[in-house]
Amino acid sequence: MIDMISNYEKAKISMARVFLQYDQAAMIHKYSLEYDSGWLYITLCYSKDGCHLANEFVNINSLSTIMAGNLSQNSGFFKNTADFFNGKTVELRNTCVALSGKELGKGDVAFELKLFPFLPIIIRFWEADDEFPASIQILTDRNTLDYMHYETLIFALTHLFSRLKEEMQNEER
């Protein structure tokens, strides 16, 4: 039987190879990264000169370079996550609190979380009801793409959602 690998996994493997071709010393110097002989501790991989937060949250779908793409709520990135959270609002809320999130209004569960120490995001989750499926909304700073490429943002969000799911499953035990 052939093992199937998702496009996400293919991209992750490919990007790991590309990353190793970058000038490591230049990245260490530019971003003041911590490192040792075996590891480079990355907080930030890319940024435009003079980047700064706008302190204005926008829906991830409205980021200018994403306009041609499709991150609709029915796409795999969000749908699977919303489905996982459905029926688990207490666990999701507890997990967001445990990750030092700041609780917000709007939604069945809504929190501002730190995607990176310098970069907040907002997640809003609504449970399914008789008329609508479970859904999740992601808000980012309007200038997020000044700090990272779109693909890096998706990888970081995927990691955040994996972390939330893992913590929620640990809470169940």
C-alpha positions in Angstrom: 0.0 0.0 0.0 1.2 3.5 -0.9 1.5 5.9 2.0 -0.4 9.2 1.2 1.2 12.4 2.2 -0.7 15.7 2.4 0.3 18.8 0.4 1.0 20.5 3.8 3.5 17.7 4.7 5.1 18.0 1.3 5.5 21.7 1.6 6.8 21.4 5.2 9.5 19.0 4.0 10.4 21.1 1.0 10.6 24.3 3.1 12.9 22.6 5.6 15.4 21.9 2.8 15.0 25.5 1.5 15.5 26.9 5.0 18.9 25.1 5.3 20.1 27.0 2.2 19.6 30.4 3.9 22.7 32.2 5.3 22.3 31.1 8.9 24.9 33.6 10.2 23.1 36.5 8.5 19.8 35.5 10.1 21.4 35.1 13.5 22.8 38.6 13.2 19.8 40.3 11.6 17.2 38.9 14.1 19.5 38.6 17.2 18.6 34.9 17.4 19.7 32.5 20.1 21.6 29.5 18.8 24.0 26.7 19.8 26.0 24.2 17.8 22.9 22.1 17.1 20.0 24.5 17.0 18.9 27.8 15.7 16.1 29.2 17.9 13.9 31.1 15.5 11.4 33.8 16.5 11.2 35.5 13.2 12.2 34.3 9.7 11.4 37.2 7.5 10.4 40.8 7.8 10.3 43.9 5.7 12.6 46.7 6.8 10.8 49.1 9.2 7.9 46.6 9.8 5.5 47.5 12.6 2.2 46.4 13.9 -0.8 48.5 12.7 -2.7 47.6 15.9 -5.7 47.0 13.7 -7.1 43.4 13.5 -8.5 42.3 10.1 -9.9 39.0 8.9 -7.1 36.9 7.5 -9.0 36.7 4.2 -8.6 40.4 3.7 -4.8 40.5 3.8 -3.9 41.9 0.4 -1.7 39.1 -0.9 -4.3 36.5 0.1 -7.1 38.0 -2.0 -6.4 35.6 -4.9 -6.3 32.6 -2.6 -9.1 30.8 -0.8 -9.1 30.5 3.0 -12.8 30.2 3.3 -14.4 28.8 6.4 -15.2 25.7 4.4 -11.6 25.0 3.4 -9.7 22.3 5.1 -7.6 24.5 7.3 -10.6 26.0 9.1 -13.3 23.4 8.7 -11.4 20.6 10.4 -10.4 22.8 13.2 -14.0 24.2 13.7 -15.3 20.6 13.6 -12.8 19.5 16.2 -13.8 22.4 18.6 -17.5 21.9 18.1 -19.1 20.7 21.4 -15.9 21.6 23.3 -16.2 25.3 24.1 -15.3 24.8 27.8 -12.2 22.9 26.9 -11.2 25.5 24.2 -11.8 28.4 26.6 -9.7 26.7 29.3 -6.9 25.9 26.9 -6.8 29.5 25.6 -6.6 30.7 29.2 -3.8 28.2 29.9 -1.9 29.6 26.9 -2.2 33.1 28.4 -4.9 34.2 26.0 -7.0 37.3 26.6 -10.7 36.6 26.5 -12.8 38.7 24.1 -16.4 39.1 23.2 -18.2 38.0 20.0 -18.4 34.2 19.4 -19.0 31.3 21.6 -15.2 31.4 22.4 -13.0 34.3 21.4 -9.5 35.0 22.5 -6.5 37.1 21.6 -3.4 34.8 21.6 0.2 35.4 20.8 1.2 33.7 17.5 4.7 34.9 18.3 5.7 37.0 21.3 5.4 40.2 19.2 2.5 39.1 17.0 -1.1 38.8 18.4 -4.0 37.1 16.6 -7.6 36.7 17.5 -9.6 33.5 17.1 -13.4 33.5 17.3 -15.3 30.2 17.4 -19.0 29.6 16.9 -20.5 26.2 17.6 -22.8 24.5 15.1 -26.5 24.9 15.4 -29.6 23.9 13.5 -28.8 26.3 10.7 -25.1 26.7 10.5 -22.0 24.5 10.8 -19.3 25.2 13.4 -17.0 28.0 12.2 -13.9 29.8 13.2 -12.7 33.3 12.3 -9.1 34.3 12.4 -8.1 38.0 12.8 -4.5 39.1 12.3 -2.8 42.5 12.5 -3.2 44.3 9.2 0.6 44.4 8.8 1.2 40.7 9.6 2.5 40.0 6.1 5.3 42.6 6.7 6.6 40.1 9.3 6.2 36.8 7.5 5.1 35.3 4.2 1.6 34.1 3.8 2.8 30.5 3.7 4.7 31.0 7.0 1.5 32.5 8.5 -0.5 29.4 7.6 2.2 27.1 9.0 2.2 29.1 12.2 -1.6 29.0 12.5 -1.6 25.3 11.8 0.9 24.8 14.6 -1.2 27.0 16.9 -4.3 25.0 16.2 -2.4 21.7 16.7 -1.2 23.0 20.0 -4.7 24.0 21.1 -6.0 20.6 20.1 -3.2 18.8 21.9 -3.7 20.8 25.1 -7.4 20.1 24.9 -6.8 16.4 24.6 -4.4 16.5 27.5 -7.1 18.2 29.6 -9.5 15.4 28.8 -7.1 12.8 30.3 
